[in-house]
């Protein structure tokens, strides 16, 4: 039943679940799914450490508006819960 699972850090539940707003939590969970949720044999941890996730992917996966995604992403960056890079790094 639980074969295909994504490891979610305990801090998401213990610390941030009550602090994050709806869009922030949704985006954080998508980022976790797109990274820790994928095996990567080349990685030291055995899981993906980064991924390119577009705004349209976030809109589709979270059901949030572009404005909500932009605002929530800024907050998650300030809280150091996610890192965002462009093509230049």
Secondary structure, 3 states (H helix, E strand, C coil): CCCCCCCCCHHHHHHHCCCCCHHHHHHHHHHHHHHCCCECCCCCCCECCCCCCCHHHHHHHHCCCHHHHHHHHHHHHHCCCCCCCCCCC
